[in-house]
Amino acid sequence: KMSFSVKKTGGRMWHEARKQEKKIRGMLVDYRRRAERRRDYYEKI
Protein backbone atom coordinates (compact mmCIF):
# COMPACT_ATOMS: atom_id res chain seq x y z
CA LYS A 1 0.00 0.00 0.00
CA MET A 2 2.61 2.51 1.08
CA SER A 3 4.94 2.13 -1.89
CA PHE A 4 2.03 2.55 -4.31
CA SER A 5 1.02 5.96 -2.95
CA VAL A 6 4.65 7.08 -2.91
CA LYS A 7 5.01 6.02 -6.52
CA LYS A 8 1.94 8.03 -7.53
CA THR A 9 2.78 11.29 -5.77
CA GLY A 10 6.53 10.85 -6.24
CA GLY A 11 6.04 10.53 -9.98
CA ARG A 12 4.17 13.81 -10.19
CA MET A 13 6.72 15.56 -7.98
CA TRP A 14 9.53 14.17 -10.12
CA HIS A 15 7.79 15.42 -13.25
CA GLU A 16 7.39 18.91 -11.80
CA ALA A 17 11.02 18.90 -10.70
CA ARG A 18 12.07 17.93 -14.22
CA LYS A 19 10.04 20.81 -15.66
CA GLN A 20 11.65 23.27 -13.25
CA GLU A 21 15.09 21.85 -13.99
CA LYS A 22 14.56 22.30 -17.73
CA LYS A 23 13.39 25.88 -17.24
CA ILE A 24 16.33 26.73 -14.97
CA ARG A 25 18.82 25.15 -17.37
CA GLY A 26 17.32 27.14 -20.24
CA MET A 27 17.66 30.34 -18.24
CA LEU A 28 21.28 29.54 -17.40
CA VAL A 29 22.11 28.83 -21.04
CA ASP A 30 20.40 32.06 -22.07
CA TYR A 31 22.31 34.02 -19.42
CA ARG A 32 25.64 32.52 -20.47
CA ARG A 33 24.93 33.28 -24.12
CA ARG A 34 24.01 36.86 -23.27
CA ALA A 35 27.16 37.27 -21.16
CA GLU A 36 29.34 36.07 -24.04
CA ARG A 37 27.61 38.42 -26.45
CA ARG A 38 28.11 41.32 -24.04
CA ARG A 39 31.81 40.46 -23.70
CA ASP A 40 32.23 40.45 -27.49
CA TYR A 41 30.41 43.78 -27.68
CA TYR A 42 32.68 45.42 -25.11
CA GLU A 43 35.82 44.04 -26.73
CA LYS A 44 34.82 45.54 -30.08
CA ILE A 45 34.42 49.05 -28.67
C-alpha positions as CSV (number, residue, x, y, z in Angstrom):
1,K,0.0,0.0,0.0
2,M,2.6,2.5,1.1
3,S,4.9,2.1,-1.9
4,F,2.0,2.5,-4.3
5,S,1.0,6.0,-2.9
6,V,4.6,7.1,-2.9
7,K,5.0,6.0,-6.5
8,K,1.9,8.0,-7.5
9,T,2.8,11.3,-5.8
10,G,6.5,10.9,-6.2
11,G,6.0,10.5,-10.0
12,R,4.2,13.8,-10.2
13,M,6.7,15.6,-8.0
14,W,9.5,14.2,-10.1
15,H,7.8,15.4,-13.3
16,E,7.4,18.9,-11.8
17,A,11.0,18.9,-10.7
18,R,12.1,17.9,-14.2
19,K,10.0,20.8,-15.7
20,Q,11.7,23.3,-13.2
21,E,15.1,21.8,-14.0
22,K,14.6,22.3,-17.7
23,K,13.4,25.9,-17.2
24,I,16.3,26.7,-15.0
25,R,18.8,25.1,-17.4
26,G,17.3,27.1,-20.2
27,M,17.7,30.3,-18.2
28,L,21.3,29.5,-17.4
29,V,22.1,28.8,-21.0
30,D,20.4,32.1,-22.1
31,Y,22.3,34.0,-19.4
32,R,25.6,32.5,-20.5
33,R,24.9,33.3,-24.1
34,R,24.0,36.9,-23.3
35,A,27.2,37.3,-21.2
36,E,29.3,36.1,-24.0
37,R,27.6,38.4,-26.5
38,R,28.1,41.3,-24.0
39,R,31.8,40.5,-23.7
40,D,32.2,40.5,-27.5
41,Y,30.4,43.8,-27.7
42,Y,32.7,45.4,-25.1
43,E,35.8,44.0,-26.7
44,K,34.8,45.5,-30.1
45,I,34.4,49.0,-28.7
